[in-house]
């Protein structure tokens, strides 16, 4: 495991491309990498400050907020023909 108090390590962008999954695993474990191109730092790759935690979806959570009009699935003959390619839009 990488020491989190360690100074950020510089990694050339070509090396990053060649071993991306390995470097991402280091970052997942807490390392910070400075990505360089031609000796200049162009980016910093580090774990998020706070891991995003999403609450599980609750079935029915939108009940009462979303509804369909009574005629939602009723199409006029003209519109149905346009959708099915039998007619032209008027």
C-alpha positions as CSV (number, residue, x, y, z in Angstrom):
1,X,0.0,0.0,0.0
2,X,1.2,3.5,-0.8
3,X,2.1,5.9,2.0
4,X,-0.5,8.7,1.9
5,X,1.9,11.3,3.4
6,X,4.5,10.6,0.7
7,X,5.3,13.5,-1.8
8,X,3.5,13.2,-5.1
9,X,5.5,11.2,-7.7
10,X,6.0,12.5,-11.2
11,X,4.9,10.2,-14.0
12,X,5.4,11.0,-17.7
13,X,2.3,10.9,-19.8
14,X,3.7,8.2,-22.0
15,X,4.4,6.0,-19.0
16,X,0.9,6.7,-17.8
17,X,-0.6,5.5,-21.0
18,X,1.5,2.3,-20.9
19,X,0.5,1.3,-17.4
20,X,-2.7,3.2,-16.7
21,X,-4.5,0.5,-14.7
22,X,-1.4,0.1,-12.4
23,X,-1.3,3.8,-11.7
24,X,-5.0,4.1,-11.1
25,X,-4.7,1.3,-8.5
26,X,-2.0,3.3,-6.8
27,X,-4.3,6.3,-6.8
28,X,-7.1,4.2,-5.4
29,X,-4.8,3.3,-2.5
30,X,-4.2,7.0,-1.7
31,X,-1.2,8.0,-3.9
32,X,-1.0,11.3,-5.7
33,X,0.6,11.5,-9.1
34,X,1.8,14.5,-11.0
35,X,1.5,13.9,-14.7
36,X,4.2,15.5,-16.8
37,X,4.8,16.1,-20.5
38,X,8.3,17.3,-21.6
39,X,9.3,17.8,-18.0
40,X,6.4,20.1,-17.1
41,X,3.5,19.1,-14.8
42,X,0.3,19.2,-16.8
43,X,-2.1,17.4,-14.4
44,X,-2.5,16.0,-10.9
45,X,-4.1,12.6,-10.4
46,X,-5.3,11.9,-6.9
47,X,-8.2,10.1,-5.1
48,X,-11.3,12.2,-4.5
49,X,-11.4,14.2,-1.3
50,X,-14.7,12.5,-0.3
51,X,-15.9,9.3,-1.8
52,X,-19.3,9.8,-3.4
53,X,-21.8,7.6,-1.7
54,X,-25.2,7.3,-3.4
55,X,-28.2,6.2,-1.5
56,X,-29.9,3.1,-3.0
57,X,-32.8,3.9,-5.3
58,X,-36.2,3.6,-3.6
59,X,-38.9,2.2,-5.8
60,X,-41.9,4.5,-5.8
61,X,-40.0,7.5,-4.6
62,X,-41.5,9.7,-7.4
63,X,-45.0,8.5,-6.8
64,X,-47.4,11.4,-7.1
65,X,-44.9,13.6,-8.8
66,X,-45.1,12.0,-12.3
67,X,-48.2,11.1,-14.2
68,X,-49.4,10.4,-17.7
69,X,-52.4,12.1,-19.2
70,X,-55.4,10.0,-19.9
71,X,-54.9,10.2,-23.7
72,X,-51.1,9.5,-23.5
73,X,-51.2,6.5,-25.8
74,X,-54.0,7.7,-28.2
75,X,-52.7,8.8,-31.6
76,X,-54.6,10.3,-34.4
77,X,-54.6,8.3,-37.6
78,X,-52.5,10.9,-39.4
79,X,-49.8,10.9,-36.7
80,X,-49.7,7.1,-36.5
81,X,-49.2,7.0,-40.3
82,X,-46.2,9.4,-40.0
83,X,-44.7,7.3,-37.2
84,X,-45.1,4.1,-39.2
85,X,-43.9,5.7,-42.4
86,X,-47.2,5.3,-44.2
87,X,-47.9,9.0,-44.6
88,X,-46.4,12.4,-44.6
89,X,-46.5,14.9,-41.8
90,X,-49.1,17.6,-42.2
